[in-house]
Amino acid sequence: MDYSVQQVDRETGARVGRLSTAHGAIDTPAFMPVGTLGPVKGIDPVDLEQLGFGLMLNNAYHLYLRPGHKIIAELGGLHRFTGWPGAILTDSGGFQIFSLAKLCKVTDEGVSFQSHLDGSTHFITPETAIEIEEALGADIMMAFDHCVALPAEPEVVRDAVRRTTLWAQRCQDSRRRRDQALFGIVQGGLDVDLRVTSARDLVGLGFEGYAVGGLSVGESKAEMYAMLDVTVPELPVSKPRYLMGVGMPEDLIEGAARGIDLFDCVVPSRHGRTGSLFTSFGRVVIKQARYVRDEQPIDPACGCPVCARYSRAYLHHLFQVKEMLSSRLNTIHNLWYFADLMGQVRSAIAQGTLRSFRDEFYRSRDLAASEGFATDVEGLRSAAGD
């Protein structure tokens, strides 16, 4: 893997870069669709290619449980197994310490998990996590880390930072393949000193890239952005920076403005399945009765194949009758929106106009809210520092 910074916005510090892997190059800032078990739910790899994505996320923990990393390795690795020709990043399973907290026990040695599928017990160490990720054959592997829910007691966060650094070193020491990049993950909760300490310790271990983890786990937007403000400056300019599990449109813009290069989230697909569609003016909640006779596309300004062909009325009908096509079309539209938004962000950075682009984004959402459309960004200007 190789990463190069191509242009920096002097006003904000945002940057445009290029991430080159054995399975293609990705222009950054970029959003990664999430295919926890291999595919993005209901979406074919061809769809992702046509939507312009070159990098997606798979989850090593879930693939370890089924069908098993050894089976995937026998079948040629994730790329061949899933039919996805682009690059793949695998999350090590550290997030499951947070999301499955009631089913796991954490020690310095590793994590004892109770499977959410059948109750069976599994013990994963940093060495095991690397073994799994190397077998899967991802282009980018994430180090095993300890993510805690927020708010958390100071001693809990401090212990998680210490353990994350300990595990990061063990991940580095246990690597056998050097054709896969390994990223370290900064933890620290909402403690400025711990965030800085975690970042500096991980940078000292010499990873190929760095992620900011442990955010979007219970804190406010303002708190999340404040942690980015103190963490990102500690990370090497020459290495890619990844904000894990964060993916509302405003978060992509705010993260990019702070120098983040990669994002991932289930938002486009999960919102699509629940009938919440992102547009240039806010969100269309397609199940609402107001759309039963609406002949307009989801977003008249959108160039996606769904908006080119289908009306809000038809999509409303599909959702109401629980037709499986509803989830697929809604997800395709949302993924197009996210890909297009990141393209606009890259263009704004290259032209030195990211701040005005950001201001216009918020103005359009204010107008949408006044006209009754769903929006998630009311009051975010104060959180973003305006």
C-alpha positions as a Python dict, from the first residue, in 0.01 Angstrom:
ca = {
    (1, 'M'): (0, 0, 0),
    (2, 'D'): (115, 351, -79),
    (3, 'Y'): (-39, 685, 18),
    (4, 'S'): (43, 1029, -119),
    (5, 'V'): (-97, 1372, -31),
    (6, 'Q'): (-170, 1559, -352),
    (7, 'Q'): (-316, 1887, -231),
    (8, 'V'): (-392, 2060, 99),
    (9, 'D'): (-657, 2324, 165),
    (10, 'R'): (-460, 2595, 347),
    (11, 'E'): (-768, 2740, 515),
    (12, 'T'): (-886, 2418, 683),
    (13, 'G'): (-599, 2167, 663),
    (14, 'A'): (-813, 1922, 464),
    (15, 'R'): (-625, 1725, 203),
    (16, 'V'): (-680, 1535, -119),
    (17, 'G'): (-474, 1219, -152),
    (18, 'R'): (-439, 891, -333),
    (19, 'L'): (-431, 552, -164),
    (20, 'S'): (-278, 284, -388),
    (21, 'T'): (-333, -86, -316),
    (22, 'A'): (-282, -414, -499),
    (23, 'H'): (-652, -399, -588),
    (24, 'G'): (-668, -46, -720),
    (25, 'A'): (-621, 316, -620),
    (26, 'I'): (-867, 524, -416),
    (27, 'D'): (-891, 902, -422),
    (28, 'T'): (-929, 1043, -73),
    (29, 'P'): (-1115, 1160, 127),
    (30, 'A'): (-1322, 849, 59),
    (31, 'F'): (-1616, 667, 212),
    (32, 'M'): (-1612, 287, 252),
    (33, 'P'): (-1940, 94, 228),
    (34, 'V'): (-1971, -170, 499),
    (35, 'G'): (-2009, -535, 404),
    (36, 'T'): (-1997, -694, 747),
    (37, 'L'): (-2034, -1052, 622),
    (38, 'G'): (-1893, -991, 275),
    (39, 'P'): (-2156, -804, 76),
    (40, 'V'): (-2319, -470, 142),
    (41, 'K'): (-2671, -598, 216),
    (42, 'G'): (-2859, -654, -108),
    (43, 'I'): (-2587, -498, -325),
    (44, 'D'): (-2380, -675, -592),
    (45, 'P'): (-2006, -597, -632),
    (46, 'V'): (-2087, -472, -983),
    (47, 'D'): (-2321, -216, -826),
    (48, 'L'): (-2044, -89, -600),
    (49, 'E'): (-1806, -55, -893),
    (50, 'Q'): (-2064, 135, -1098),
    (51, 'L'): (-2132, 363, -803),
    (52, 'G'): (-1763, 453, -799),
    (53, 'F'): (-1637, 277, -487),
    (54, 'G'): (-1291, 123, -483),
    (55, 'L'): (-1264, 25, -117),
    (56, 'M'): (-1504, -153, 116),
    (57, 'L'): (-1500, -282, 475),
    (58, 'N'): (-1550, -641, 588),
    (59, 'N'): (-1560, -751, 951),
    (60, 'A'): (-1301, -1009, 1053),
    (61, 'Y'): (-1483, -1111, 1372),
    (62, 'H'): (-1810, -1194, 1196),
    (63, 'L'): (-1633, -1375, 910),
    (64, 'Y'): (-1431, -1571, 1167),
    (65, 'L'): (-1759, -1698, 1314),
    (66, 'R'): (-1906, -1785, 974),
    (67, 'P'): (-1800, -1924, 737),
    (68, 'G'): (-1458, -1914, 908),
    (69, 'H'): (-1132, -1749, 806),
    (70, 'K'): (-970, -2082, 721),
    (71, 'I'): (-1247, -2170, 477),
    (72, 'I'): (-1218, -1829, 312),
    (73, 'A'): (-840, -1872, 285),
    (74, 'E'): (-889, -2215, 124),
    (75, 'L'): (-1123, -2054, -129),
    (76, 'G'): (-866, -1792, -229),
    (77, 'G'): (-927, -1510, 19),
    (78, 'L'): (-1194, -1245, 49),
    (79, 'H'): (-1154, -1096, -299),
    (80, 'R'): (-1212, -1423, -475),
    (81, 'F'): (-1472, -1543, -222),
    (82, 'T'): (-1688, -1230, -253),
    (83, 'G'): (-1620, -1148, -618),
    (84, 'W'): (-1514, -796, -519),
    (85, 'P'): (-1221, -676, -732),
    (86, 'G'): (-1152, -359, -537),
    (87, 'A'): (-959, -305, -214),
    (88, 'I'): (-1079, -441, 121),
    (89, 'L'): (-1021, -319, 476),
    (90, 'T'): (-1098, -558, 762),
    (91, 'D'): (-1196, -446, 1111),
    (92, 'S'): (-1020, -670, 1361),
    (93, 'G'): (-1309, -721, 1602),
    (94, 'G'): (-1213, -454, 1854),
    (95, 'F'): (-1546, -279, 1796),
    (96, 'Q'): (-1725, -597, 1908),
    (97, 'I'): (-1576, -542, 2255),
    (98, 'F'): (-1800, -237, 2263),
    (99, 'S'): (-2104, -365, 2074),
    (100, 'L'): (-2110, -710, 2239),
    (101, 'A'): (-1990, -595, 2580),
    (102, 'K'): (-2235, -819, 2768),
    (103, 'L'): (-2100, -1122, 2583),
    (104, 'C'): (-1728, -1073, 2636),
    (105, 'K'): (-1459, -1053, 2904),
    (106, 'V'): (-1146, -845, 2844),
    (107, 'T'): (-802, -909, 2991),
    (108, 'D'): (-453, -804, 2881),
    (109, 'E'): (-412, -1144, 2718),
    (110, 'G'): (-717, -1106, 2494),
    (111, 'V'): (-1096, -1118, 2480),
    (112, 'S'): (-1324, -1408, 2560),
    (113, 'F'): (-1635, -1379, 2340),
    (114, 'Q'): (-1964, -1558, 2366),
    (115, 'S'): (-2095, -1590, 2011),
    (116, 'H'): (-2413, -1393, 1951),
    (117, 'L'): (-2511, -1672, 1707),
    (118, 'D'): (-2502, -1988, 1915),
    (119, 'G'): (-2354, -1898, 2254),
    (120, 'S'): (-2025, -2077, 2188),
    (121, 'T'): (-1715, -1929, 2354),
    (122, 'H'): (-1415, -1797, 2159),
    (123, 'F'): (-1090, -1640, 2277),
    (124, 'I'): (-929, -1382, 2051),
    (125, 'T'): (-588, -1233, 2115),
    (126, 'P'): (-401, -973, 1911),
    (127, 'E'): (-208, -1260, 1755),
    (128, 'T'): (-533, -1441, 1670),
    (129, 'A'): (-679, -1125, 1516),
    (130, 'I'): (-377, -1087, 1285),
    (131, 'E'): (-390, -1456, 1195),
    (132, 'I'): (-757, -1414, 1096),
    (133, 'E'): (-700, -1096, 895),
    (134, 'E'): (-398, -1237, 713),
    (135, 'A'): (-599, -1545, 620),
    (136, 'L'): (-881, -1327, 488),
    (137, 'G'): (-630, -1146, 266),
    (138, 'A'): (-749, -788, 312),
    (139, 'D'): (-545, -503, 164),
    (140, 'I'): (-566, -315, 495),
    (141, 'M'): (-586, -480, 837),
    (142, 'M'): (-684, -306, 1160),
    (143, 'A'): (-493, -373, 1480),
    (144, 'F'): (-686, -531, 1768),
    (145, 'D'): (-793, -252, 2005),
    (146, 'H'): (-1004, -197, 2315),
    (147, 'C'): (-1303, 29, 2241),
    (148, 'V'): (-1519, 141, 2534),
    (149, 'A'): (-1864, 297, 2539),
    (150, 'L'): (-1903, 662, 2638),
    (151, 'P'): (-1943, 806, 2890),
    (152, 'A'): (-1689, 598, 3079),
    (153, 'E'): (-1500, 632, 3405),
    (154, 'P'): (-1149, 782, 3362),
    (155, 'E'): (-977, 468, 3488),
    (156, 'V'): (-1170, 255, 3237),
    (157, 'V'): (-1058, 475, 2947),
    (158, 'R'): (-701, 491, 3076),
    (159, 'D'): (-685, 113, 3101),
    (160, 'A'): (-827, 74, 2749),
    (161, 'V'): (-559, 307, 2609),
    (162, 'R'): (-283, 113, 2784),
    (163, 'R'): (-424, -216, 2658),
    (164, 'T'): (-470, -84, 2304),
    (165, 'T'): (-102, 12, 2288),
    (166, 'L'): (2, -325, 2433),
    (167, 'W'): (-211, -508, 2177),
    (168, 'A'): (-90, -286, 1893),
    (169, 'Q'): (271, -387, 1962),
    (170, 'R'): (171, -753, 1969),
    (171, 'C'): (-13, -711, 1639),
    (172, 'Q'): (302, -567, 1485),
    (173, 'D'): (518, -846, 1628),
    (174, 'S'): (291, -1126, 1504),
    (175, 'R'): (266, -1017, 1140),
    (176, 'R'): (384, -1269, 883),
    (177, 'R'): (270, -1098, 563),
    (178, 'R'): (406, -762, 452),
    (179, 'D'): (183, -730, 147),
    (180, 'Q'): (-99, -616, 374),
    (181, 'A'): (-100, -276, 543),
    (182, 'L'): (-168, -258, 916),
    (183, 'F'): (-332, 45, 1080),
    (184, 'G'): (-312, 133, 1449),
    (185, 'I'): (-621, 264, 1626),
    (186, 'V'): (-612, 566, 1858),
    (187, 'Q'): (-832, 540, 2168),
    (188, 'G'): (-875, 771, 2465),
    (189, 'G'): (-1245, 847, 2501),
    (190, 'L'): (-1303, 1218, 2559),
    (191, 'D'): (-978, 1274, 2749),
    (192, 'V'): (-747, 1509, 2558),
    (193, 'D'): (-429, 1389, 2728),
    (194, 'L'): (-514, 1024, 2672),
    (195, 'R'): (-594, 1085, 2305),
    (196, 'V'): (-258, 1255, 2256),
    (197, 'T'): (-76, 983, 2449),
    (198, 'S'): (-245, 707, 2251),
    (199, 'A'): (-167, 874, 1919),
    (200, 'R'): (198, 933, 2004),
    (201, 'D'): (248, 579, 2135),
    (202, 'L'): (99, 427, 1819),
    (203, 'V'): (295, 655, 1586),
    (204, 'G'): (605, 531, 1765),
    (205, 'L'): (518, 176, 1658),
    (206, 'G'): (537, 270, 1289),
    (207, 'F'): (207, 161, 1135),
    (208, 'E'): (123, 212, 765),
    (209, 'G'): (-183, 416, 863),
    (210, 'Y'): (-373, 538, 1167),
    (211, 'A'): (-737, 530, 1270),
    (212, 'V'): (-928, 735, 1522),
    (213, 'G'): (-1149, 489, 1709),
    (214, 'G'): (-1380, 502, 2007),
    (215, 'L'): (-1600, 781, 1871),
    (216, 'S'): (-1968, 783, 1774),
    (217, 'V'): (-2022, 555, 2076),
    (218, 'G'): (-2237, 783, 2292),
    (219, 'E'): (-2073, 1126, 2280),
    (220, 'S'): (-2212, 1445, 2125),
    (221, 'K'): (-2112, 1579, 1785),
    (222, 'A'): (-1925, 1865, 1952),
    (223, 'E'): (-1728, 1621, 2167),
    (224, 'M'): (-1643, 1403, 1867),
    (225, 'Y'): (-1516, 1697, 1663),
    (226, 'A'): (-1316, 1823, 1962),
    (227, 'M'): (-1139, 1486, 1987),
    (228, 'L'): (-1053, 1502, 1617),
    (229, 'D'): (-911, 1850, 1669),
    (230, 'V'): (-661, 1720, 1926),
    (231, 'T'): (-590, 1379, 1771),
    (232, 'V'): (-537, 1440, 1399),
    (233, 'P'): (-245, 1686, 1446),
    (234, 'E'): (-57, 1406, 1627),
    (235, 'L'): (-77, 1173, 1326),
    (236, 'P'): (184, 1168, 1048),
    (237, 'V'): (102, 1386, 748),
    (238, 'S'): (241, 1119, 517),
    (239, 'K'): (11, 840, 639),
    (240, 'P'): (-363, 787, 577),
    (241, 'R'): (-602, 878, 858),
    (242, 'Y'): (-923, 686, 912),
    (243, 'L'): (-1223, 785, 1128),
    (244, 'M'): (-1389, 458, 1222),
    (245, 'G'): (-1763, 397, 1218),
    (246, 'V'): (-1862, 758, 1155),
    (247, 'G'): (-2074, 833, 852),
    (248, 'M'): (-2352, 1090, 866),
    (249, 'P'): (-2304, 1338, 580),
    (250, 'E'): (-2215, 1626, 810),
    (251, 'D'): (-1958, 1408, 986),
    (252, 'L'): (-1785, 1332, 656),
    (253, 'I'): (-1755, 1703, 581),
    (254, 'E'): (-1640, 1792, 933),
    (255, 'G'): (-1396, 1501, 941),
    (256, 'A'): (-1249, 1586, 601),
    (257, 'A'): (-1210, 1948, 713),
    (258, 'R'): (-995, 1819, 998),
    (259, 'G'): (-769, 1609, 775),
    (260, 'I'): (-944, 1269, 781),
    (261, 'D'): (-894, 1057, 467),
    (262, 'L'): (-1118, 752, 517),
    (263, 'F'): (-1462, 692, 663),
    (264, 'D'): (-1694, 394, 701),
    (265, 'C'): (-2045, 345, 832),
    (266, 'V'): (-2357, 133, 784),
    (267, 'V'): (-2566, 451, 751),
    (268, 'P'): (-2629, 442, 371),
    (269, 'S'): (-2744, 80, 368),
    (270, 'R'): (-2922, 74, 704),
    (271, 'H'): (-3106, 398, 634),
    (272, 'G'): (-3195, 268, 289),
    (273, 'R'): (-3352, -46, 434),
    (274, 'T'): (-3560, 165, 673),
    (275, 'G'): (-3673, 403, 398),
    (276, 'S'): (-3462, 706, 486),
    (277, 'L'): (-3313, 857, 170),
    (278, 'F'): (-3037, 1118, 162),
    (279, 'T'): (-3069, 1409, -78),
    (280, 'S'): (-2908, 1743, -157),
    (281, 'F'): (-3170, 1913, 62),
    (282, 'G'): (-3210, 1677, 358),
    (283, 'R'): (-3372, 1336, 393),
    (284, 'V'): (-3681, 1194, 226),
    (285, 'V'): (-3857, 946, 457),
    (286, 'I'): (-4023, 748, 184),
    (287, 'K'): (-4281, 570, 402),
    (288, 'Q'): (-4459, 900, 469),
    (289, 'A'): (-4806, 931, 315),
    (290, 'R'): (-4709, 1262, 152),
    (291, 'Y'): (-4531, 1061, -121),
    (292, 'V'): (-4815, 829, -223),
    (293, 'R'): (-4889, 1034, -540),
    (294, 'D'): (-4552, 1212, -576),
    (295, 'E'): (-4421, 1168, -931),
    (296, 'Q'): (-4085, 1334, -862),
    (297, 'P'): (-3763, 1136, -824),
    (298, 'I'): (-3615, 1113, -476),
    (299, 'D'): (-3393, 1411, -556),
    (300, 'P'): (-3440, 1600, -885),
    (301, 'A'): (-3072, 1703, -866),
    (302, 'C'): (-2946, 1345, -827),
    (303, 'G'): (-2783, 1155, -1114),
    (304, 'C'): (-2822, 804, -970),
    (305, 'P'): (-2994, 526, -1168),
    (306, 'V'): (-3280, 513, -917),
    (307, 'C'): (-3364, 881, -953),
    (308, 'A'): (-3334, 848, -1332),
    (309, 'R'): (-3605, 582, -1345),
    (310, 'Y'): (-3835, 570, -1042),
    (311, 'S'): (-4075, 809, -870),
    (312, 'R'): (-4117, 873, -500),
    (313, 'A'): (-4467, 727, -535),
    (314, 'Y'): (-4333, 396, -666),
    (315, 'L'): (-4061, 377, -403),
    (316, 'H'): (-4322, 455, -136),
    (317, 'H'): (-4533, 168, -270),
    (318, 'L'): (-4240, -75, -266),
    (319, 'F'): (-4160, 15, 93),
    (320, 'Q'): (-4521, -16, 208),
    (321, 'V'): (-4567, -362, 57),
    (322, 'K'): (-4228, -476, 195),
    (323, 'E'): (-4095, -561, -150),
    (324, 'M'): (-3728, -666, -133),
    (325, 'L'): (-3654, -437, -427),
    (326, 'S'): (-3726, -144, -195),
    (327, 'S'): (-3415, -204, 16),
    (328, 'R'): (-3198, -253, -290),
    (329, 'L'): (-3308, 63, -474),
    (330, 'N'): (-3300, 276, -160),
    (331, 'T'): (-2950, 154, -76),
    (332, 'I'): (-2822, 218, -427),
    (333, 'H'): (-2953, 574, -409),
    (334, 'N'): (-2797, 636, -67),
    (335, 'L'): (-2461, 493, -173),
    (336, 'W'): (-2465, 715, -482),
    (337, 'Y'): (-2534, 1014, -259),
    (338, 'F'): (-2236, 929, -35),
    (339, 'A'): (-2002, 868, -329),
    (340, 'D'): (-2111, 1193, -492),
    (341, 'L'): (-2078, 1388, -166),
    (342, 'M'): (-1720, 1270, -123),
    (343, 'G'): (-1647, 1366, -483),
    (344, 'Q'): (-1778, 1716, -412),
    (345, 'V'): (-1569, 1735, -95),
    (346, 'R'): (-1254, 1638, -287),
    (347, 'S'): (-1329, 1901, -553),
    (348, 'A'): (-1389, 2168, -289),
    (349, 'I'): (-1059, 2085, -118),
    (350, 'A'): (-873, 2096, -449),
    (351, 'Q'): (-1028, 2434, -532),
    (352, 'G'): (-973, 2577, -183),
    (353, 'T'): (-1346, 2623, -128),
    (354, 'L'): (-1425, 2362, 136),
    (355, 'R'): (-1538, 2617, 394),
    (356, 'S'): (-1792, 2776, 159),
    (357, 'F'): (-1904, 2428, 46),
    (358, 'R'): (-1960, 2335, 409),
    (359, 'D'): (-2156, 2654, 477),
    (360, 'E'): (-2381, 2590, 177),
    (361, 'F'): (-2439, 2232, 295),
    (362, 'Y'): (-2575, 2360, 626),
    (363, 'R'): (-2782, 2635, 461),
    (364, 'S'): (-2956, 2381, 236),
    (365, 'R'): (-3041, 2167, 541),
    (366, 'D'): (-3185, 2466, 724),
    (367, 'L'): (-3413, 2532, 427),
    (368, 'A'): (-3510, 2165, 412),
    (369, 'A'): (-3604, 2166, 781),
    (370, 'S'): (-3822, 2474, 728),
    (371, 'E'): (-4005, 2291, 448),
    (372, 'G'): (-4070, 1980, 652),
    (373, 'F'): (-3795, 1748, 526),
    (374, 'A'): (-3599, 1538, 772),
    (375, 'T'): (-3257, 1670, 862),
    (376, 'D'): (-2993, 1564, 1113),
    (377, 'V'): (-2786, 1880, 1130),
    (378, 'E'): (-2996, 2136, 1318),
    (379, 'G'): (-2772, 2319, 1560),
    (380, 'L'): (-2453, 2160, 1432),
    (381, 'R'): (-2286, 2490, 1347),
    (382, 'S'): (-2210, 2542, 1715),
    (383, 'A'): (-2080, 2187, 1741),
    (384, 'A'): (-1860, 2247, 1439),
    (385, 'G'): (-1717, 2563, 1583),
    (386, 'D'): (-1914, 2838, 1407),
}
